[in-house]
Amino acid sequence: MKRRLSLGILSMILVLALLVGCSGQGTETSTDENDGQSAGSGELVDGTYLVKDPVSDRGNYPMAVMEVVDGEIASFEYVEILADLGEEKNESNYNYAEGLAVIANLNEQFNEKKDLNEVDFDAVTGATHTKENFKRIVNELLDKAAKGEVYEPVYKDGEYTATAEEPSHGWLGEVKIIVKHGQIVGLDYYEYAVEDMEGSKVVFDEDDKPVTGDDGKPVTEEVQISAGDRKSKENYAYLESLEVMKKMQKLIIDNNGLDNLDVDSVTGATGTRTTIIELVEKALEGAKL
């Protein structure tokens, strides 16, 4: 009797074990199916998508635009832009031929294959940094398209300019802004001499560093400035003002305008900074959509 009871209990334990095992297998299968649906749910939402990198220390940056129609990539363009000119790198403004060849080849491949995994990044040698940027930016665009984060342009494409009402110490400020795809892609603020005048410039050593005197200040020398000359380190000794010009250019391009601009992140040469903001605001008055 005890033996039969023991066998019965053992049988029940085995049955329960089998049931638990089957239940566990069913749960794992369900999880795999859900993971597969999540991974395969990256359909692209119709619309235009844009990614623009910050301006680099070298004064250029990459930008790409992709259009999706009926869930498919209809057009794509990756470019690298010179911030001063607002122009894409080309044979007339950029002397690194390998870099231009890589950009052209990657654009052609991706427009044809529509799949980053099928792009042969070794088809053209050189321009490693460009290839890395291309991969990253395409992935960012695809992520935006999968989420439906459609790009809305802010400005009308075109060239916008403004000039200061009067010169300051013989220099007159002007700004030229280039807008493409609704984005500020180029900004050139400069000051030019309104008349012939005398000035001074800082003396630089062979390493392009300012030579300092016994008082710790930069050594300067007299220069003759002609009407129409642009302010630069070749004719202007207040280097901080020139540095502020470059920093403000980067800040405004990166921010795509003046809205919520972190002006306090650029210190020094307050007058120059203020003039730039006033002229950019004036230039963009009729540019907003």
C-alpha positions as CSV (number, residue, x, y, z in Angstrom):
1,M,0.0,0.0,0.0
2,K,2.8,2.4,1.0
3,R,4.7,1.4,-2.2
4,R,1.6,2.3,-4.4
5,L,1.2,5.6,-2.6
6,S,4.8,6.5,-3.1
7,L,4.6,5.6,-6.9
8,G,1.4,7.8,-7.1
9,I,3.1,10.8,-5.5
10,L,6.1,10.4,-7.8
11,S,3.9,10.3,-10.8
12,M,2.1,13.5,-9.8
13,I,5.5,15.2,-9.3
14,L,6.7,14.2,-12.8
15,V,3.4,15.4,-14.3
16,L,3.7,18.8,-12.5
17,A,7.3,19.1,-13.6
18,L,6.4,18.5,-17.3
19,L,3.6,21.1,-17.1
20,V,5.9,23.7,-15.6
21,G,8.4,23.0,-18.3
22,C,5.9,23.4,-21.1
23,S,4.6,26.6,-19.6
24,G,8.2,28.0,-19.4
25,Q,8.8,27.1,-23.1
26,G,5.6,28.8,-24.1
27,T,6.6,32.0,-22.3
28,E,10.1,32.1,-24.0
29,T,8.5,31.7,-27.4
30,S,6.1,34.5,-26.8
31,T,9.0,36.8,-25.7
32,D,11.0,36.0,-28.8
33,E,8.0,36.8,-31.0
34,N,7.5,40.2,-29.3
35,D,11.2,41.0,-29.7
36,G,11.1,40.2,-33.4
37,Q,8.0,42.4,-33.9
38,S,9.8,45.2,-32.1
39,A,13.0,44.9,-34.1
40,G,11.1,44.6,-37.4
41,S,8.7,47.5,-36.7
42,G,11.1,50.2,-38.1
43,E,8.9,51.2,-41.1
44,L,9.7,54.7,-42.3
45,V,7.2,57.5,-42.0
46,D,6.6,59.7,-45.0
47,G,8.2,63.1,-44.7
48,T,11.5,65.1,-44.9
49,Y,14.2,64.5,-42.4
50,L,17.3,66.6,-41.7
51,V,20.4,66.2,-39.5
52,K,23.0,69.1,-39.2
53,D,26.1,68.8,-37.1
54,P,27.7,71.7,-35.2
55,V,30.3,73.8,-36.9
56,S,33.8,72.2,-36.3
57,D,36.9,74.1,-35.2
58,R,38.0,74.0,-38.9
59,G,34.9,76.0,-39.9
60,N,32.9,73.2,-41.7
61,Y,30.3,70.6,-40.8
62,P,28.2,67.8,-42.3
63,M,24.5,68.0,-43.0
64,A,22.1,65.5,-44.7
65,V,18.5,65.6,-45.9
66,M,16.4,62.5,-46.6
67,E,12.9,62.3,-48.1
68,V,10.6,59.3,-47.5
69,V,7.6,58.7,-49.8
70,D,5.3,55.7,-49.4
71,G,7.5,54.3,-46.7
72,E,10.6,54.3,-49.0
73,I,13.6,56.5,-49.3
74,A,12.9,58.7,-52.3
75,S,15.9,61.0,-52.1
76,F,19.0,61.5,-49.9
77,E,21.9,64.0,-49.9
78,Y,24.9,64.2,-47.6
79,V,27.0,67.3,-47.9
80,E,29.8,69.0,-46.0
81,I,29.5,72.8,-45.7
82,L,31.9,75.7,-45.3
83,A,30.4,77.9,-42.6
84,D,31.9,81.2,-43.9
85,L,30.5,80.7,-47.4
86,G,27.5,78.6,-46.8
87,E,28.7,76.5,-49.7
88,E,29.0,72.8,-50.0
89,K,32.6,71.6,-50.5
90,N,33.5,71.5,-54.1
91,E,36.5,71.6,-56.4
92,S,36.6,75.4,-56.4
93,N,36.5,76.0,-52.6
94,Y,38.1,72.8,-51.2
95,N,41.4,71.2,-52.3
96,Y,41.1,67.7,-50.8
97,A,40.0,65.8,-53.9
98,E,39.8,62.4,-52.0
99,G,37.3,63.8,-49.6
100,L,35.1,65.1,-52.4
101,A,35.3,61.7,-54.2
102,V,34.2,59.9,-51.0
103,I,31.2,62.2,-50.5
104,A,30.1,61.7,-54.1
105,N,30.6,57.9,-54.0
106,L,28.7,57.4,-50.7
107,N,25.8,59.5,-51.9
108,E,25.6,57.5,-55.1
109,Q,25.7,54.2,-53.3
110,F,23.1,55.0,-50.7
111,N,20.7,56.5,-53.2
112,E,21.0,53.3,-55.2
113,K,20.9,50.7,-52.5
114,K,18.8,52.4,-49.8
115,D,20.6,50.2,-47.2
116,L,23.6,51.3,-45.2
117,N,24.7,47.7,-44.6
118,E,25.1,47.3,-48.4
119,V,27.3,50.5,-48.8
120,D,30.9,49.7,-49.6
121,F,32.9,52.2,-47.5
122,D,36.2,51.0,-49.0
123,A,35.1,51.7,-52.6
124,V,37.0,55.0,-52.4
125,T,40.0,55.4,-50.1
126,G,40.7,58.2,-47.7
127,A,38.4,60.6,-45.8
128,T,37.9,58.3,-42.8
129,H,36.3,61.1,-40.8
130,T,33.8,61.7,-43.6
131,K,32.9,58.0,-43.7
132,E,32.3,57.9,-40.0
133,N,30.1,61.0,-40.1
134,F,28.2,59.5,-43.0
135,K,27.4,56.3,-41.2
136,R,26.4,58.1,-38.0
137,I,24.2,60.7,-39.8
138,V,22.4,58.1,-41.9
139,N,21.6,56.1,-38.8
140,E,20.3,59.3,-37.1
141,L,18.1,60.0,-40.2
142,L,16.7,56.5,-40.3
143,D,15.9,56.7,-36.6
144,K,14.1,60.0,-37.0
145,A,12.2,58.5,-40.0
146,A,11.2,55.4,-38.0
147,K,9.8,57.7,-35.2
148,G,8.2,60.1,-37.6
149,E,10.2,63.1,-36.4
150,V,9.6,65.0,-39.6
151,Y,11.7,68.1,-40.2
152,E,9.9,71.5,-40.4
153,P,12.0,74.3,-42.1
154,V,12.2,77.6,-40.2
155,Y,13.3,80.0,-42.9
156,K,12.8,80.6,-46.6
157,D,15.9,79.5,-48.6
158,G,18.0,82.4,-49.9
159,E,20.7,84.9,-49.1
160,Y,20.0,87.6,-46.5
161,T,22.2,90.6,-45.7
162,A,22.3,93.6,-43.4
163,T,24.6,96.5,-42.8
164,A,25.2,98.6,-39.7
165,E,23.8,102.1,-39.8
166,E,27.1,103.8,-39.1
167,P,30.8,102.8,-38.7
168,S,32.6,102.4,-35.4
169,H,36.2,103.7,-35.2
170,G,36.3,103.6,-39.0
171,W,35.0,100.0,-39.4
172,L,31.5,99.2,-40.7
173,G,29.8,95.9,-39.9
174,E,28.0,93.7,-42.4
175,V,26.5,90.2,-42.3
176,K,25.6,87.7,-45.0
177,I,23.4,84.7,-44.2
178,I,22.8,81.7,-46.4
179,V,19.7,79.6,-45.9
180,K,19.2,76.2,-47.5
181,H,16.6,73.6,-46.6
182,G,15.2,76.1,-44.2
183,Q,18.5,76.0,-42.2
184,I,21.1,78.7,-41.7
185,V,24.1,77.0,-43.4
186,G,26.4,79.9,-43.7
187,L,27.0,83.1,-41.8
188,D,29.7,85.7,-42.6
189,Y,30.0,88.7,-40.3
190,Y,32.8,91.1,-41.2
191,E,33.8,94.7,-40.7
192,Y,35.5,96.7,-43.4
193,A,37.3,100.1,-43.3
194,V,35.3,103.0,-44.6
195,E,38.4,105.1,-45.3
196,D,42.1,104.9,-45.5
197,M,43.6,105.0,-42.0
198,E,46.5,103.9,-39.8
199,G,46.2,101.0,-37.5
200,S,48.2,98.3,-35.7
201,K,48.5,94.6,-35.7
202,V,49.9,92.0,-33.3
203,V,53.3,90.5,-34.2
204,F,53.2,86.7,-34.4
205,D,56.1,84.2,-34.2
206,E,56.9,81.3,-36.5
207,D,54.4,79.1,-34.6
208,D,51.7,81.7,-35.3
209,K,51.6,82.7,-31.6
210,P,51.6,86.4,-30.4
211,V,54.9,87.8,-29.4
212,T,54.8,89.3,-25.9
213,G,56.8,92.1,-24.5
214,D,58.4,92.6,-21.1
215,D,55.1,93.9,-19.8
216,G,53.4,90.6,-20.8
217,K,51.3,92.3,-23.5
218,P,51.3,91.4,-27.2
219,V,53.9,93.3,-29.3
220,T,52.3,95.4,-32.0
221,E,53.4,97.2,-35.1
222,E,51.9,100.0,-37.2
223,V,50.0,99.1,-40.4
224,Q,48.4,101.1,-43.2
225,I,44.7,100.3,-43.8
226,S,43.0,101.0,-47.1
227,A,39.3,101.7,-47.5
228,G,37.5,98.4,-48.2
229,D,40.0,96.3,-46.3
230,R,38.3,93.6,-44.1
231,K,39.2,93.6,-40.4
232,S,41.6,90.8,-39.7
233,K,44.7,89.9,-37.6
234,E,46.7,91.5,-40.4
235,N,45.4,95.0,-39.6
236,Y,43.7,94.8,-36.2
237,A,45.4,94.3,-32.8
238,Y,42.3,93.6,-30.7
239,L,42.3,89.8,-31.3
240,E,39.5,89.1,-28.8
241,S,37.1,90.9,-31.2
242,L,38.1,88.6,-34.1
243,E,37.7,85.5,-31.9
244,V,34.2,86.6,-30.8
245,M,33.2,86.9,-34.5
246,K,34.1,83.3,-35.1
247,K,32.4,82.1,-31.9
248,M,29.2,84.0,-32.7
249,Q,29.2,82.6,-36.3
250,K,29.3,79.0,-34.9
251,L,26.8,79.7,-32.2
252,I,24.2,81.1,-34.6
253,I,24.6,78.5,-37.2
254,D,24.4,75.7,-34.7
255,N,21.3,77.2,-33.1
256,N,19.8,78.0,-36.5
257,G,19.1,81.6,-35.6
258,L,18.7,83.8,-32.5
259,D,15.8,82.1,-30.7
260,N,16.9,80.9,-27.3
261,L,20.5,81.7,-28.2
262,D,23.0,81.2,-25.3
263,V,24.7,84.6,-25.9
264,D,26.4,84.5,-22.5
265,S,28.5,81.5,-23.6
266,V,30.5,84.0,-25.7
267,T,32.4,86.4,-23.6
268,G,34.5,89.5,-24.4
269,A,34.1,92.2,-27.1
270,T,30.6,93.0,-26.0
271,G,30.2,95.7,-28.7
272,T,31.1,93.2,-31.5
273,R,28.7,90.6,-30.1
274,T,25.9,93.1,-29.8
275,T,26.4,94.3,-33.4
276,I,26.3,90.8,-34.8
277,I,23.1,90.0,-33.0
278,E,21.4,93.2,-34.2
279,L,22.5,92.7,-37.8
280,V,21.5,89.0,-37.9
281,E,18.1,89.9,-36.5
282,K,17.7,92.6,-39.2
283,A,18.8,90.3,-42.0
284,L,16.4,87.6,-41.0
285,E,13.3,89.9,-40.6
286,G,11.7,88.6,-43.8
287,A,13.2,85.1,-43.8
288,K,11.0,83.3,-41.4
289,L,8.2,81.0,-42.7
